[in-house]
Amino acid sequence: MAGDAKKLQPIIIKRVKKGGHAVHGGAWKIAYADFVTAMMAFFLLMWLLGSTTEGDKKGIADYFASPLKLSLLASGTGAGDASHVVKGGGEDLTRSTGQVKRGDIEAPKATVNLHVLKAEQARAEVARLEDLKRKVQAKLAENAKLAAMGSQILLEMTPDGLRIQIVDADRQAMFASGSATVQATMRELLRTIGSVLAEVPNRLTLEGHTDSMPFGSTERGYSNWELSADRANASRRELVAGGLPEDQVLRVQGLASSNPYDRRDPAAPANRRISIVVMTREAEERVFRATPEGAGEAETPPAPELPPTPAGLAPAVPAAPLPAAAGERSSPPAPLR
């Protein structure tokens, strides 16, 4: 019986097919090509951003903030007035031929639209600075101590932007006599202003001014030039402590007594002041064009607007711009006055 059971077992035959290596598909090539294309686009974008000026970057930012409004200004008043089939797209092929030579009408039209666009941007910027002026005034009015300094704080619109001037008074000095040590009230004022200026993207400049009283020792070379620069830089630190980003400050300079507020009395306390200018985009571009790289393209800046003259004082006359003073120095000599 055991022999019969062995004979009845099924016979299993295994057939093994021998062949070459498995053939893979070409899908990975498509994925790799997409990856290479994406990397090329990324590096091209980085290169374009690196070669774009600050002014152009702000223009791009304004476009994405309100693309429809700016596209209408750039392309016309409506679809029927556009020179492209789709706004921002390719050219209308129906306008490539005809009795009117191509380019005779489109070029002047584009120039006009560019001027309209710049005018619209300038109006929007002025409105933003006017709103900033009101915010600063409202913020100072909330503090009784700062509101009492209202006669020492002057805000005005100029061609370069919003100018905020803080002037000295007989009984209310901003700094310790003959030094760049910020007084407590001035520190609180600057930090309050810095918190408001941080709400706008505009760059700003700081200028320090002194009266005509001589200061310092000629042996060490520390004079009103260094003192005015030190006070301007000390004011910058207080603005930053109040919340102003450091990279928002474009320039800090000391002008000593070269541009007095009260020209009739160069030793008047009002000549000791700190001037903060929240710059427009055009003023900022003029500063960048004045660098050595853009010296050949620099344009003649407009004449500076004079600060408001208090009642009873002779109007100030603009002084020739002088080079900025050197940076801060430690342990200045005792003042001569």
Phi and psi in degrees as GROMACS dihedral restraints (atoms count N, CA, C in turn):
[ dihedral_restraints ]
;  ai    aj    ak    al  type     phi  dphi    fc
    3     4     5     6     1   -63.4    20    10
    4     5     6     7     1   -37.2    20    10
    6     7     8     9     1   -66.6    20    10
    7     8     9    10     1   -38.2    20    10
    9    10    11    12     1   -65.0    20    10
   10    11    12    13     1   -36.1    20    10
   12    13    14    15     1   -64.5    20    10
   13    14    15    16     1   -38.2    20    10
   15    16    17    18     1   -66.9    20    10
   16    17    18    19     1   -33.8    20    10
   18    19    20    21     1   -71.7    20    10
   19    20    21    22     1   -29.2    20    10
   21    22    23    24     1   -82.0    20    10
   22    23    24    25     1    -8.2    20    10
   24    25    26    27     1   -66.4    20    10
   25    26    27    28     1   136.3    20    10
   27    28    29    30     1   -68.2    20    10
   28    29    30    31     1   147.6    20    10
   30    31    32    33     1   -98.2    20    10
   31    32    33    34     1   120.5    20    10
   33    34    35    36     1  -101.9    20    10
   34    35    36    37     1   124.8    20    10
   36    37    38    39     1  -110.0    20    10
   37    38    39    40     1   122.1    20    10
   39    40    41    42     1  -101.2    20    10
   40    41    42    43     1   124.6    20    10
   42    43    44    45     1  -110.0    20    10
   43    44    45    46     1   118.0    20    10
   45    46    47    48     1  -102.8    20    10
   46    47    48    49     1   121.7    20    10
   48    49    50    51     1   -91.0    20    10
   49    50    51    52     1   122.5    20    10
   51    52    53    54     1   -99.6    20    10
   52    53    54    55     1   128.3    20    10
   54    55    56    57     1  -144.5    20    10
   55    56    57    58     1  -172.5    20    10
   57    58    59    60     1   -80.2    20    10
   58    59    60    61     1  -163.7    20    10
   60    61    62    63     1   -68.7    20    10
   61    62    63    64     1   154.7    20    10
   63    64    65    66     1   -67.4    20    10
   64    65    66    67     1   138.9    20    10
   66    67    68    69     1   -90.5    20    10
   67    68    69    70     1   118.8    20    10
   69    70    71    72     1   -86.6    20    10
   70    71    72    73     1   156.2    20    10
   72    73    74    75     1   -79.9    20    10
   73    74    75    76     1   178.1    20    10
   75    76    77    78     1  -101.5    20    10
   76    77    78    79     1    15.6    20    10
   78    79    80    81     1   -63.7    20    10
   79    80    81    82     1   -33.1    20    10
   81    82    83    84     1   -64.9    20    10
   82    83    84    85     1   -28.4    20    10
   84    85    86    87     1   -66.8    20    10
   85    86    87    88     1   -38.2    20    10
   87    88    89    90     1   -66.3    20    10
   88    89    90    91     1   -43.8    20    10
   90    91    92    93     1   -62.4    20    10
   91    92    93    94     1   -41.4    20    10
   93    94    95    96     1   -65.7    20    10
   94    95    96    97     1   -39.5    20    10
   96    97    98    99     1   -64.4    20    10
   97    98    99   100     1   -40.5    20    10
   99   100   101   102     1   -62.3    20    10
  100   101   102   103     1   -39.8    20    10
  102   103   104   105     1   -64.1    20    10
  103   104   105   106     1   -46.3    20    10
  105   106   107   108     1   -62.4    20    10
  106   107   108   109     1   -40.7    20    10
  108   109   110   111     1   -63.8    20    10
  109   110   111   112     1   -41.9    20    10
  111   112   113   114     1   -64.5    20    10
  112   113   114   115     1   -40.3    20    10
  114   115   116   117     1   -66.3    20    10
  115   116   117   118     1   -38.5    20    10
  117   118   119   120     1   -64.3    20    10
  118   119   120   121     1   -42.4    20    10
  120   121   122   123     1   -64.2    20    10
  121   122   123   124     1   -38.1    20    10
  123   124   125   126     1   -64.5    20    10
  124   125   126   127     1   -47.9    20    10
  126   127   128   129     1   -68.0    20    10
  127   128   129   130     1   -31.4    20    10
  129   130   131   132     1   -65.9    20    10
  130   131   132   133     1   -40.2    20    10
  132   133   134   135     1   -63.6    20    10
  133   134   135   136     1   -43.3    20    10
  135   136   137   138     1   -62.3    20    10
  136   137   138   139     1   -38.8    20    10
  138   139   140   141     1   -66.1    20    10
  139   140   141   142     1   -41.2    20    10
  141   142   143   144     1   -65.9    20    10
  142   143   144   145     1   -40.9    20    10
  144   145   146   147     1   -65.8    20    10
  145   146   147   148     1   -35.6    20    10
  147   148   149   150     1   -69.5    20    10
  148   149   150   151     1   -27.4    20    10
  150   151   152   153     1   -97.9    20    10
  151   152   153   154     1     5.7    20    10
  153   154   155   156     1   -93.6    20    10
  154   155   156   157     1   136.8    20    10
  156   157   158   159     1   -73.8    20    10
  157   158   159   160     1   164.9    20    10
  159   160   161   162     1   -63.2    20    10
  160   161   162   163     1   -37.6    20    10
  162   163   164   165     1   -64.0    20    10
  163   164   165   166     1   -41.5    20    10
  165   166   167   168     1   -66.4    20    10
  166   167   168   169     1   -37.2    20    10
  168   169   170   171     1   -62.9    20    10
  169   170   171   172     1   -40.0    20    10
  171   172   173   174     1   -67.2    20    10
  172   173   174   175     1   -35.8    20    10
  174   175   176   177     1   -64.0    20    10
  175   176   177   178     1   -40.1    20    10
  177   178   179   180     1   -64.9    20    10
  178   179   180   181     1   -40.8    20    10
  180   181   182   183     1   -63.0    20    10
  181   182   183   184     1   -39.9    20    10
  183   184   185   186     1   -64.6    20    10
  184   185   186   187     1   -36.2    20    10
  186   187   188   189     1   -63.6    20    10
  187   188   189   190     1   -46.3    20    10
  189   190   191   192     1   -71.6    20    10
  190   191   192   193     1   -20.4    20    10
  192   193   194   195     1   -71.7    20    10
  193   194   195   196     1   -37.1    20    10
  195   196   197   198     1  -144.6    20    10
  196   197   198   199     1    72.7    20    10
  198   199   200   201     1   -64.7    20    10
  199   200   201   202     1   -36.7    20    10
  201   202   203   204     1   -66.4    20    10
  202   203   204   205     1   -42.5    20    10
  204   205   206   207     1   -64.2    20    10
  205   206   207   208     1   -44.0    20    10
  207   208   209   210     1   -74.6    20    10
  208   209   210   211     1   -31.4    20    10
  210   211   212   213     1   -68.7    20    10
  211   212   213   214     1   -34.0    20    10
  213   214   215   216     1   -66.3    20    10
  214   215   216   217     1   -38.8    20    10
  216   217   218   219     1   -67.8    20    10
  217   218   219   220     1   -33.9    20    10
  219   220   221   222     1   -82.2    20    10
  220   221   222   223     1   -25.3    20    10
  222   223   224   225     1  -112.5    20    10
  223   224   225   226     1    -8.3    20    10
  225   226   227   228     1   125.5    20    10
  226   227   228   229     1  -171.2    20    10
  228   229   230   231     1   -87.8    20    10
  229   230   231   232     1   -14.1    20    10
  231   232   233   234     1  -172.2    20    10
  232   233   234   235     1  -177.3    20    10
  234   235   236   237     1   -64.6    20    10
  235   236   237   238     1   -34.1    20    10
  237   238   239   240     1   -72.9    20    10
  238   239   240   241     1   -17.9    20    10
  240   241   242   243     1   -99.1    20    10
  241   242   243   244     1     0.3    20    10
  243   244   245   246     1   -80.6    20    10
  244   245   246   247     1   150.1    20    10
  246   247   248   249     1   -93.0    20    10
  247   248   249   250     1     5.2    20    10
  249   250   251   252     1  -127.6    20    10
  250   251   252   253     1   154.7    20    10
  252   253   254   255     1   -62.5    20    10
  253   254   255   256     1   -46.7    20    10
  255   256   257   258     1  -118.9    20    10
  256   257   258   259     1   135.3    20    10
  258   259   260   261     1   -58.5    20    10
  259   260   261   262     1   124.5    20    10
  261   262   263   264     1    83.7    20    10
  262   263   264   265     1     1.0    20    10
  264   265   266   267     1  -101.5    20    10
  265   266   267   268     1  -152.4    20    10
  267   268   269   270     1   -75.3    20    10
  268   269   270   271     1   178.8    20    10
  270   271   272   273     1   -80.4    20    10
  271   272   273   274     1   153.1    20    10
  273   274   275   276     1   -80.5    20    10
  274   275   276   277     1   113.6    20    10
  276   277   278   279     1   -66.0    20    10
  277   278   279   280     1   -22.3    20    10
  279   280   281   282     1   -70.2    20    10
  280   281   282   283     1   -14.9    20    10
  282   283   284   285     1  -100.4    20    10
  283   284   285   286     1     6.2    20    10
  285   286   287   288     1   -80.9    20    10
  286   287   288   289     1   -15.0    20    10
  288   289   290   291     1  -133.1    20    10
  289   290   291   292     1   163.1    20    10
  291   292   293   294     1   140.4    20    10
  292   293   294   295     1  -174.9    20    10
  294   295   296   297     1   -74.0    20    10
  295   296   297   298     1   -29.7    20    10
  297   298   299   300     1   -86.9    20    10
  298   299   300   301     1   130.0    20    10
  300   301   302   303     1   -67.8    20    10
  301   302   303   304     1   134.5    20    10
  303   304   305   306     1   -63.8    20    10
  304   305   306   307     1   130.1    20    10
  306   307   308   309     1   102.2    20    10
  307   308   309   310     1   -18.2    20    10
  309   310   311   312     1   -69.7    20    10
  310   311   312   313     1   -29.0    20    10
  312   313   314   315     1  -104.5    20    10
  313   314   315   316     1   -37.7    20    10
  315   316   317   318     1   -67.8    20    10
  316   317   318   319     1   -38.3    20    10
  318   319   320   321     1   -63.7    20    10
  319   320   321   322     1   -49.9    20    10
  321   322   323   324     1   -61.6    20    10
  322   323   324   325     1   -35.9    20    10
  324   325   326   327     1   -63.0    20    10
  325   326   327   328     1   -42.7    20    10
  327   328   329   330     1   -64.4    20    10
  328   329   330   331     1   -36.7    20    10
  330   331   332   333     1   -64.0    20    10
  331   332   333   334     1   -43.9    20    10
  333   334   335   336     1   -62.6    20    10
  334   335   336   337     1   -44.7    20    10
  336   337   338   339     1   -63.0    20    10
  337   338   339   340     1   -34.0    20    10
  339   340   341   342     1   -65.6    20    10
  340   341   342   343     1   -41.6    20    10
  342   343   344   345     1   -64.9    20    10
  343   344   345   346     1   -39.9    20    10
  345   346   347   348     1   -63.6    20    10
  346   347   348   349     1   -40.6    20    10
  348   349   350   351     1   -63.5    20    10
  349   350   351   352     1   -44.8    20    10
  351   352   353   354     1   -65.1    20    10
  352   353   354   355     1   -38.9    20    10
  354   355   356   357     1   -64.4    20    10
  355   356   357   358     1   -39.4    20    10
  357   358   359   360     1   -66.0    20    10
  358   359   360   361     1   -40.6    20    10
  360   361   362   363     1   -65.2    20    10
  361   362   363   364     1   -39.6    20    10
  363   364   365   366     1   -64.7    20    10
  364   365   366   367     1   -41.6    20    10
  366   367   368   369     1   -64.3    20    10
  367   368   369   370     1   -40.9    20    10
  369   370   371   372     1   -64.4    20    10
  370   371   372   373     1   -36.9    20    10
  372   373   374   375     1   -69.6    20    10
  373   374   375   376     1   -40.6    20    10
  375   376   377   378     1   -62.6    20    10
  376   377   378   379     1   -41.5    20    10
  378   379   380   381     1   -62.8    20    10
  379   380   381   382     1   -38.4    20    10
  381   382   383   384     1   -66.3    20    10
  382   383   384   385     1   -39.6    20    10
  384   385   386   387     1   -70.9    20    10
  385   386   387   388     1   -34.9    20    10
  387   388   389   390     1   -63.5    20    10
  388   389   390   391     1   -40.2    20    10
  390   391   392   393     1   -65.6    20    10
  391   392   393   394     1   -37.7    20    10
  393   394   395   396     1   -63.8    20    10
  394   395   396   397     1   -40.2    20    10
  396   397   398   399     1   -59.4    20    10
  397   398   399   400     1   -44.7    20    10
  399   400   401   402     1   -65.7    20    10
  400   401   402   403     1   -36.4    20    10
  402   403   404   405     1   -66.0    20    10
  403   404   405   406     1   -40.7    20    10
  405   406   407   408     1   -63.0    20    10
  406   407   408   409     1   -45.2    20    10
  408   409   410   411     1   -62.5    20    10
  409   410   411   412     1   -41.4    20    10
  411   412   413   414     1   -67.3    20    10
  412   413   414   415     1   -38.7    20    10
  414   415   416   417     1   -65.3    20    10
  415   416   417   418     1   -40.2    20    10
  417   418   419   420     1   -70.5    20    10
  418   419   420   421     1   -33.2    20    10
  420   421   422   423     1   -68.1    20    10
  421   422   423   424     1   -21.9    20    10
  423   424   425   426     1   -71.1    20    10
  424   425   426   427     1   -23.8    20    10
  426   427   428   429     1  -104.5    20    10
  427   428   429   430     1   118.6    20    10
  429   430   431   432     1   -62.5    20    10
  430   431   432   433     1   -37.8    20    10
  432   433   434   435     1   -65.9    20    10
  433   434   435   436     1   -42.3    20    10
  435   436   437   438     1   -74.8    20    10
  436   437   438   439     1   -33.0    20    10
  438   439   440   441     1   -63.8    20    10
  439   440   441   442     1   -29.8    20    10
  441   442   443   444     1   -67.7    20    10
  442   443   444   445     1   -18.0    20    10
  444   445   446   447     1   -92.6    20    10
  445   446   447   448     1    17.0    20    10
  447   448   449   450     1   -56.3    20    10
  448   449   450   451     1   -35.2    20    10
  450   451   452   453     1   -70.8    20    10
  451   452   453   454     1   -16.3    20    10
  453   454   455   456     1   -96.3    20    10
  454   455   456   457     1    -5.5    20    10
  456   457   458   459     1  -111.8    20    10
  457   458   459   460     1   117.5    20    10
  459   460   461   462     1  -116.6    20    10
  460   461   462   463     1   123.3    20    10
  462   463   464   465     1  -119.3    20    10
  463   464   465   466     1   132.0    20    10
  465   466   467   468     1  -154.6    20    10
  466   467   468   469     1   152.4    20    10
  468   469   470   471     1   -89.4    20    10
  469   470   471   472     1   132.5    20    10
  471   472   473   474     1  -127.4    20    10
  472   473   474   475     1   169.0    20    10
  474   475   476   477     1   -58.2    20    10
  475   476   477   478     1   -24.5    20    10
  477   478   479   480     1   -88.5    20    10
  478   479   480   481     1   -11.7    20    10
  480   481   482   483     1   136.1    20    10
  481   482   483   484     1  -158.7    20    10
  483   484   485   486     1   -85.3    20    10
  484   485   486   487     1   122.8    20    10
  486   487   488   489     1  -107.3    20    10
  487   488   489   490     1   127.3    20    10
  489   490   491   492     1  -115.2    20    10
  490   491   492   493     1   116.1    20    10
  492   493   494   495     1  -113.6    20    10
  493   494   495   496     1   134.0    20    10
  495   496   497   498     1  -117.2    20    10
  496   497   498   499     1   114.9    20    10
  498   499   500   501     1  -108.5    20    10
  499   500   501   502     1   155.3    20    10
  501   502   503   504     1   -76.6    20    10
  502   503   504   505     1   156.0    20    10
  504   505   506   507     1  -128.8    20    10
  505   506   507   508     1   166.2    20    10
  507   508   509   510     1   -58.6    20    10
  508   509   510   511     1   -42.0    20    10
  510   511   512   513     1  -109.9    20    10
  511   512   513   514     1     7.8    20    10
  513   514   515   516     1  -140.2    20    10
  514   515   516   517     1    87.7    20    10
  516   517   518   519     1   -90.8    20    10
  517   518   519   520     1   146.6    20    10
  519   520   521   522     1   -81.1    20    10
  520   521   522   523     1   -32.9    20    10
  522   523   524   525     1  -129.3    20    10
  523   524   525   526     1   158.7    20    10
  525   526   527   528     1   -63.4    20    10
  526   527   528   529     1   147.6    20    10
  528   529   530   531     1   -57.4    20    10
  529   530   531   532     1   124.5    20    10
  531   532   533   534     1    71.1    20    10
  532   533   534   535     1    18.9    20    10
  534   535   536   537     1  -144.9    20    10
  535   536   537   538     1   174.4    20    10
  537   538   539   540     1  -103.1    20    10
  538   539   540   541     1    19.1    20    10
  540   541   542   543     1   -75.2    20    10
  541   542   543   544     1   121.0    20    10
  543   544   545   546     1   -78.4    20    10
  544   545   546   547     1   131.2    20    10
  546   547   548   549     1   -72.0    20    10
  547   548   549   550     1   160.2    20    10
  549   550   551   552     1   -60.7    20    10
  550   551   552   553     1   -44.7    20    10
  552   553   554   555     1   -66.0    20    10
  553   554   555   556     1   -40.6    20    10
  555   556   557   558     1   -64.3    20    10
  556   557   558   559     1   -37.4    20    10
  558   559   560   561     1   -63.4    20    10
  559   560   561   562     1   -44.1    20    10
  561   562   563   564     1   -65.2    20    10
  562   563   564   565     1   -37.8    20    10
  564   565   566   567     1   -65.1    20    10
  565   566   567   568     1   -46.8    20    10
  567   568   569   570     1   -65.3    20    10
  568   569   570   571     1   -39.1    20    10
  570   571   572   573     1   -68.8    20    10
  571   572   573   574     1   -34.1    20    10
  573   574   575   576     1   -66.4    20    10
  574   575   576   577     1   -43.6    20    10
  576   577   578   579     1   -64.7    20    10
  577   578   579   580     1   -40.0    20    10
  579   580   581   582     1   -61.5    20    10
  580   581   582   583     1   -36.5    20    10
  582   583   584   585     1   -66.2    20    10
  583   584   585   586     1   -30.9    20    10
  585   586   587   588     1   -79.9    20    10
  586   587   588   589     1   -40.4    20    10
  588   589   590   591     1   -66.9    20    10
  589   590   591   592     1   -21.8    20    10
  591   592   593   594     1   -69.5    20    10
  592   593   594   595     1   -12.5    20    10
  594   595   596   597     1   -81.4    20    10
  595   596   597   598     1   -11.9    20    10
  597   598   599   600     1  -115.9    20    10
  598   599   600   601     1   152.9    20    10
  600   601   602   603     1   -86.3    20    10
  601   602   603   604     1    -1.9    20    10
  603   604   605   606     1   -64.7    20    10
  604   605   606   607     1   140.5    20    10
  606   607   608   609     1   -78.1    20    10
  607   608   609   610     1   161.7    20    10
  609   610   611   612     1  -143.4    20    10
  610   611   612   613     1   160.3    20    10
  612   613   614   615     1  -121.9    20    10
  613   614   615   616     1   151.4    20    10
  615   616   617   618     1  -123.2    20    10
  616   617   618   619     1   137.7    20    10
  618   619   620   621     1  -129.4    20    10
  619   620   621   622     1   134.9    20    10
  621   622   623   624     1  -105.6    20    10
  622   623   624   625     1   137.4    20    10
  624   625   626   627     1  -129.4    20    10
  625   626   627   628     1   146.9    20    10
  627   628   629   630     1  -126.3    20    10
  628   629   630   631     1   172.6    20    10
  630   631   632   633     1   -83.9    20    10
  631   632   633   634     1  -174.1    20    10
  633   634   635   636     1   -90.3    20    10
  634   635   636   637     1     1.5    20    10
  636   637   638   639     1   -65.9    20    10
  637   638   639   640     1   133.0    20    10
  639   640   641   642     1   -66.0    20    10
  640   641   642   643     1   148.3    20    10
  642   643   644   645     1  -142.0    20    10
  643   644   645   646     1   142.9    20    10
  645   646   647   648     1    89.3    20    10
  646   647   648   649     1  -179.7    20    10
  648   649   650   651     1  -111.2    20    10
  649   650   651   652     1   131.4    20    10
  651   652   653   654     1   -67.1    20    10
  652   653   654   655     1   -20.4    20    10
  654   655   656   657     1   -67.6    20    10
  655   656   657   658     1   -39.1    20    10
  657   658   659   660     1   -95.2    20    10
  658   659   660   661     1   -12.8    20    10
  660   661   662   663     1    80.5    20    10
  661   662   663   664     1     9.6    20    10
  663   664   665   666     1   -88.0    20    10
  664   665   666   667     1   116.9    20    10
  666   667   668   669     1  -133.8    20    10
  667   668   669   670     1  -166.7    20    10
  669   670   671   672     1   -62.8    20    10
  670   671   672   673     1   -23.7    20    10
  672   673   674   675     1   -65.9    20    10
  673   674   675   676     1   -50.0    20    10
  675   676   677   678     1   -65.9    20    10
  676   677   678   679     1   -38.9    20    10
  678   679   680   681     1   -63.2    20    10
  679   680   681   682     1   -43.6    20    10
  681   682   683   684     1   -65.9    20    10
  682   683   684   685     1   -38.2    20    10
  684   685   686   687     1   -67.6    20    10
  685   686   687   688     1   -39.8    20    10
  687   688   689   690     1   -63.9    20    10
  688   689   690   691     1   -40.3    20    10
  690   691   692   693     1   -68.1    20    10
  691   692   693   694     1   -38.2    20    10
  693   694   695   696     1   -64.3    20    10
  694   695   696   697     1   -41.1    20    10
  696   697   698   699     1   -70.3    20    10
  697   698   699   700     1   -35.3    20    10
  699   700   701   702     1   -64.6    20    10
  700   701   702   703     1   -37.6    20    10
  702   703   704   705     1   -65.2    20    10
  703   704   705   706     1   -37.7    20    10
  705   706   707   708     1   -60.6    20    10
  706   707   708   709     1   -42.4    20    10
  708   709   710   711     1   -63.3    20    10
  709   710   711   712     1   -36.9    20    10
  711   712   713   714     1   -70.9    20    10
  712   713   714   715     1   -36.4    20    10
  714   715   716   717     1   -62.9    20    10
  715   716   717   718     1   -41.8    20    10
  717   718   719   720     1   -65.5    20    10
  718   719   720   721     1   -38.8    20    10
  720   721   722   723     1   -64.0    20    10
  721   722   723   724     1   -25.8    20    10
  723   724   725   726     1   -81.3    20    10
  724   725   726   727     1    -6.6    20    10
  726   727   728   729     1   122.8    20    10
  727   728   729   730     1    -3.6    20    10
  729   730   731   732     1   -72.7    20    10
  730   731   732   733     1   127.9    20    10
  732   733   734   735     1   -61.9    20    10
  733   734   735   736     1   140.3    20    10
  735   736   737   738     1   -62.8    20    10
  736   737   738   739     1   -37.4    20    10
  738   739   740   741     1   -74.7    20    10
  739   740   741   742     1    -1.6    20    10
  741   742   743   744     1   -83.0    20    10
  742   743   744   745     1   -14.5    20    10
  744   745   746   747     1   -87.1    20    10
  745   746   747   748     1   121.7    20    10
  747   748   749   750     1   -94.1    20    10
  748   749   750   751     1   -35.3    20    10
  750   751   752   753     1  -154.6    20    10
  751   752   753   754     1   139.2    20    10
  753   754   755   756     1  -128.2    20    10
  754   755   756   757     1   126.3    20    10
  756   757   758   759     1  -147.0    20    10
  757   758   759   760     1   154.1    20    10
  759   760   761   762     1  -112.1    20    10
  760   761   762   763     1   130.9    20    10
  762   763   764   765     1  -112.1    20    10
  763   764   765   766     1     3.7    20    10
  765   766   767   768     1    51.9    20    10
  766   767   768   769     1  -130.0    20    10
  768   769   770   771     1  -106.7    20    10
  769   770   771   772     1    22.0    20    10
  771   772   773   774     1   -70.5    20    10
  772   773   774   775     1   -25.2    20    10
  774   775   776   777     1  -132.5    20    10
  775   776   777   778     1    76.4    20    10
  777   778   779   780     1   -68.7    20    10
  778   779   780   781     1   148.5    20    10
  780   781   782   783     1   -72.9    20    10
  781   782   783   784     1   -42.2    20    10
  783   784   785   786     1  -111.6    20    10
  784   785   786   787     1    94.8    20    10
  786   787   788   789     1   -69.8    20    10
  787   788   789   790     1   -23.2    20    10
  789   790   791   792     1   -70.6    20    10
  790   791   792   793     1   -29.3    20    10
  792   793   794   795     1  -131.5    20    10
  793   794   795   796     1    86.8    20    10
  795   796   797   798     1   -60.3    20    10
  796   797   798   799     1   -19.3    20    10
  798   799   800   801     1   -94.6    20    10
  799   800   801   802     1     7.5    20    10
  801   802   803   804     1   -66.4    20    10
  802   803   804   805     1   146.9    20    10
  804   805   806   807     1   -60.2    20    10
  805   806   807   808     1   -29.6    20    10
  807   808   809   810     1   -64.2    20    10
  808   809   810   811     1   -19.0    20    10
  810   811   812   813     1   -73.5    20    10
  811   812   813   814     1   -18.6    20    10
  813   814   815   816     1   -87.3    20    10
  814   815   816   817     1   106.8    20    10
  816   817   818   819     1  -153.4    20    10
  817   818   819   820     1   162.4    20    10
  819   820   821   822     1  -117.4    20    10
  820   821   822   823     1   129.6    20    10
  822   823   824   825     1  -115.0    20    10
  823   824   825   826     1   124.7    20    10
  825   826   827   828     1  -115.1    20    10
  826   827   828   829     1   122.5    20    10
  828   829   830   831     1  -114.3    20    10
  829   830   831   832     1   114.5    20    10
  831   832   833   834     1   -84.2    20    10
  832   833   834   835     1   107.1    20    10
  834   835   836   837     1   -81.6    20    10
  835   836   837   838     1   147.1    20    10
  837   838   839   840     1   -78.0    20    10
  838   839   840   841     1   168.9    20    10
  840   841   842   843     1   -64.9    20    10
  841   842   843   844     1   -37.4    20    10
  843   844   845   846     1   -64.8    20    10
  844   845   846   847     1   -42.5    20    10
  846   847   848   849     1   -64.5    20    10
  847   848   849   850     1   -38.1    20    10
  849   850   851   852     1   -65.1    20    10
  850   851   852   853     1   -40.6    20    10
  852   853   854   855     1   -66.3    20    10
  853   854   855   856     1   -32.7    20    10
  855   856   857   858     1   -64.9    20    10
  856   857   858   859     1   -36.1    20    10
  858   859   860   861     1   -65.9    20    10
  859   860   861   862     1   -42.5    20    10
  861   862   863   864     1   -68.9    20    10
  862   863   864   865     1   -35.8    20    10
  864   865   866   867     1   -69.9    20    10
  865   866   867   868     1   -19.1    20    10
  867   868   869   870     1   -80.5    20    10
  868   869   870   871     1    -4.6    20    10
  870   871   872   873     1   -71.8    20    10
  871   872   873   874     1   161.2    20    10
  873   874   875   876     1   -56.7    20    10
  874   875   876   877     1   -33.7    20    10
  876   877   878   879     1   -65.2    20    10
  877   878   879   880     1   -32.6    20    10
  879   880   881   882     1  -110.3    20    10
  880   881   882   883     1    23.6    20    10
  882   883   884   885     1   -63.2    20    10
  883   884   885   886     1   -34.9    20    10
  885   886   887   888     1   -70.5    20    10
  886   887   888   889     1   -21.0    20    10
  888   889   890   891     1  -104.3    20    10
  889   890   891   892     1     2.7    20    10
  891   892   893   894     1   -65.5    20    10
  892   893   894   895     1   139.8    20    10
  894   895   896   897     1  -102.9    20    10
  895   896   897   898     1   157.7    20    10
  897   898   899   900     1   -72.7    20    10
  898   899   900   901     1   117.3    20    10
  900   901   902   903     1   -71.1    20    10
  901   902   903   904     1   153.9    20    10
  903   904   905   906     1   -67.6    20    10
  904   905   906   907     1   158.7    20    10
  906   907   908   909     1   -62.5    20    10
  907   908   909   910     1   136.6    20    10
  909   910   911   912     1   -66.1    20    10
  910   911   912   913     1   142.7    20    10
  912   913   914   915     1   -81.4    20    10
  913   914   915   916     1   136.1    20    10
  915   916   917   918     1   -76.0    20    10
  916   917   918   919     1   148.9    20    10
  918   919   920   921     1   -68.1    20    10
  919   920   921   922     1   156.1    20    10
  921   922   923   924     1   -63.0    20    10
  922   923   924   925     1   135.9    20    10
  924   925   926   927     1   -94.9    20    10
  925   926   927   928     1   124.3    20    10
  927   928   929   930     1   -60.9    20    10
  928   929   930   931     1   159.4    20    10
  930   931   932   933     1   -60.8    20    10
  931   932   933   934     1   136.5    20    10
  933   934   935   936     1    89.7    20    10
  934   935   936   937     1    -3.0    20    10
  936   937   938   939     1  -107.8    20    10
  937   938   939   940     1   149.1    20    10
  939   940   941   942     1   -73.7    20    10
  940   941   942   943     1   143.7    20    10
  942   943   944   945     1   -63.0    20    10
  943   944   945   946     1   143.3    20    10
  945   946   947   948     1   -78.0    20    10
  946   947   948   949     1   152.3    20    10
  948   949   950   951     1  -110.6    20    10
  949   950   951   952     1   132.5    20    10
  951   952   953   954     1   -62.9    20    10
  952   953   954   955     1   132.7    20    10
  954   955   956   957     1   -93.0    20    10
  955   956   957   958     1   155.1    20    10
  957   958   959   960     1   -65.4    20    10
  958   959   960   961     1   137.1    20    10
  960   961   962   963     1   -64.3    20    10
  961   962   963   964     1   135.4    20    10
  963   964   965   966     1  -113.8    20    10
  964   965   966   967     1   158.4    20    10
  966   967   968   969     1   -64.4    20    10
  967   968   969   970     1   148.6    20    10
  969   970   971   972     1   -67.6    20    10
  970   971   972   973     1   151.4    20    10
  972   973   974   975     1   -74.7    20    10
  973   974   975   976     1   168.1    20    10
  975   976   977   978     1   -71.7    20    10
  976   977   978   979     1   173.2    20    10
  978   979   980   981     1   -71.3    20    10
  979   980   981   982     1  -177.3    20    10
  981   982   983   984     1   -67.0    20    10
  982   983   984   985     1   147.5    20    10
  984   985   986   987     1  -123.2    20    10
  985   986   987   988     1   148.7    20    10
  987   988   989   990     1   -87.4    20    10
  988   989   990   991     1   151.0    20    10
  990   991   992   993     1    52.6    20    10
  991   992   993   994     1    66.1    20    10
  993   994   995   996     1   -67.0    20    10
  994   995   996   997     1   152.1    20    10
  996   997   998   999     1   -66.6    20    10
  997   998   999  1000     1   163.1    20    10
  999  1000  1001  1002     1   -65.1    20    10
 1000  1001  1002  1003     1   140.2    20    10
 1002  1003  1004  1005     1   -66.6    20    10
 1003  1004  1005  1006     1   153.0    20    10
 1005  1006  1007  1008     1   -83.5    20    10
 1006  1007  1008  1009     1   -10.8    20    10
